[in-house]
Each structure stands twice: as C-alpha cells, then as structure tokens.
Amino acid sequence: MRDDDEDFARFIAVSGARLLRLAVLLCGDPHAAQDLLQDALTRAYPRWSRLRNGNPEAYLRAAMSNQVVSWWRSPRSRTLLVARSHDGPAAVDQHARADDRQVLLAALRQLPPRMRAVVVLRYWLDLSEQQVAAELGCSSGSVKSQASRGLQRLRAALGEPDLSAVRAGEKGAPR
Amino acid sequence: MNDPGLKERLDRASGVGQLAPGFAEAVLARSRRRVRRRIMFVSLAAVAGVITAGTLVSVVARNPAPAKTGAVGAQLAQDEATRLDRLGNALGRPVSPGEIVVSGVAGSSLVVAVERQPRAEESALRGRAAQVWATNSRGVFKQLSDYISYDFACTVGDSECERLRPSGLGFLAVLTDASRAGTVFVLVNVPDGRRAEVLTAEGARIPVERSSAGAVVKVRTNRPWDLTVAVSTSQGRSYQLPLPPGGVVQVDGLG
C-alpha cells in the first residue's frame, strides 16, 4: 500500500495540473474544478494498483466528464450553474487575457455538459472522434454531431460568425 | 474562430492548473479514510454468513417485520440482528431499522442505503442524505458511496415536485458495474401511497414493486445517466424524481 500511495502522490504531482486544467474547462468554473478533480481522484484511489499500469489520465478524464454530466442532471446543480452564469460581470481585470478567459468560460458553461466535454476533448486535447467516443461511452456519430453543434453554439455564445460552412471541402459549403 | 484559434483560447481559459495548497495530501487522506473503513471489517468475514434474498427485506425494513414464532422465526430474527450489527460495525455506529432508506439485492450482493447527516446547507432546506453500502463476496459490508442527497431538489419547472418536496420525494441512486455492461441497478424508494416507474433512454418502463425498504431494480440500459423515475401520487398527480449529484455510482464487482 505504501508504494501505491507514493506512486499515487507522484501521479498527482505530475498530472494534477493538466487534469485540473481539463476540469476547469469541463466545469466552466475554476472553483468547481478543484472539487471535480478531487472527487475523481478519490474514487480512483482504490483502483490505483490496476490503473497505474494502464492509462490513468484517460480513466480520470472519462470519470470527470461523466461526473459533470451526473452533476448537471441534478436540478440543484443546474440551478446553481444557472445562478452562477447570471452573476454580475466578472471583475474587470487589467489584462485582456483574463477577460477573454472569463468570456470563454461563461460561453462554455452555456453548453450542456456532455456537449462541453466533447468540445473540450476534441478541440483542446485533439482526441479523435473514436477516442472521445471511447472515453465518453458513446458513438463516434454522436461525438461528430455533438462536436459540430457544440462549436456552433460556442461561436454563437461568443458572438462570432460560424465559419464551419466556409471551410474548404465541407459538404454544401458555398464556394 | 477556427479550430487552432479555439484551441489557443481554450488553452488560456483552462488556466495554469494551480492545485490548491495541500491538494494531494487532502486527496490521499480522504481516500485512505474511505478505504480504511473497508479494511477494518475484513475481520468480520469469519462471522459473516451468506446473505439470502428471502430475509433481506425484513432485515432492513423501515417498519420491522412482525415477530416471528417458533424456532425458525427466532433464528431469522437473530440473523437479522446479526446483519444489522455488522452493518453498524461497518458504519462505526449502531444502525436501527428506521435508518434504512433502501435495501435489496444487486447481483449477489445485498445493497443498503442508510440515512446519514446531510450537509448543513441541505439540512436547512429539509434535504436528507444517505450512504450506500454493499456486501462483498464474503458478506462483509463495503461502502459504495458516502453521500447521496435526497428530498432536496426538483427538476426545473416540475411544480408538483416542488409542492410535495416538504413532505418528501423519495430516494434515487443507480449502481453501474463494468463487469455487467448494459445492466444497472436502480435503488429507489418513495413515500407510502405513491407509485414509481423507472424510465430508460431506450424507452423501457419498469414499474417499481416497492416494500417499506424501497426496491433495487435491475434495469437494462446503456445510458444510466439518462434514467428517470416517474412518481405518481394517489391523487393522480406525478413528478420526476431527480438523480442527485453522484447518484450514478460505479462499482467494481457486485458479484
């Protein structure tokens, strides 16, 4: 057990920051992200002797993605999330990047959690449709449509034009 | 915004991944506490008997079964008391039958949801909470979940649920087991006089035959997070019993 504990702690030291960044995007909220990651790690701990020989990061990604969906399905969480998104404007930061961060997180929060997870895994982690489908336990077709709709909704939330139709090679795209 | 542009923005939005001070230590401490509870009671394996479905419900009924007569009845009563004792040992405190929210069989395990102290903010709004335990192959209780809310939330727009919440809505949790892909066990209990039905994303409707200790219903579905439970009252009204945060519990081996 002692070796496992040390190994587990090492894993958190090495991968914790990366997993926390994913959690921030999955929640759209840096504060909830700490809870999400801690919860997922606590659940993974009893399985660590098996997980350590596989791909623990993939396991934790899937666990966090599914946990966010589970949170969302409780109306209490939905109410809390809605309340948070209706909070007053984020404190204006002198740095434009901080504003941009708040804007994007707010836009992400407007996506349903499953769609948000697909967008993050596809466009931030560059996982393939098949990889995302395997991690989220859904079909590649579902990932494809969720990713496409998620991108459109994100752009709409950010007030940006939907460029997907003008990318070369897109079916039905105007030339 | 093209994809590379989105990736960069997501990269910035994700922050620097600064874990809170003491994060790893807190995770390890919390994880060890959960595991320690299981390890402590391995020693009870020598005393544990095989749990049989026929006596499960009466062990954990909210309203204890009427006194049984004769030698068999006395033995059953003794078995029930032993199992409650073992559950109490697992929890670290005595357990009375009235604290059992749900009890039933999932696979070859006895699964029990036991009342626990809710968080202050939930208690203030008359919310309640439970923990979920199950026996392992040696009949020793192990914890599956340490906190599941109930009687606390309603689906947005469900006015009937809001109206009935002060008098209690019911308990709902789902157990998934990787070794049983496509099959889940739904733990559900609703107040007396109401009927419940489990609805799956695949379109199945499974009526819940509950006792005073609720029910554990085996359900075929590939989407446990999309399960809903429809509850109807004796007045012909209905509401949806919401799945709480952490309400889908992934379990290793229910046997």
Interface residues (C-beta under 8 A of the other chain):
Chain A: D5 F8 A9 I12 A13 G16 A17 R18 L19 L20 R21 L22 V24 L25 P30 Q34 Q38 D39 L41 T42 R43 Y45 P46 R47 A63 N66 Q67 V69 S70 W71 R73 S74 P75 R76 S77 R78 T79 R97 D100 R101 L104 L105 L108 V120 Y123 W124 D126 G137 L151 L154 R155 L158 E160 L163 R167
Chain B: M1 N2 D3 L6 K7 R9 L10 D11 R12 A13 S14 G15 V16 G17 Q18 L19 A20 F23 A24 A26 V27 L28 R30 S31 R32 R34 V35 S149 F152 A153 C154 T155 V156 D158 N222 W225 P242 L243 P244 P245 G246 G247 V248 Q250 D252
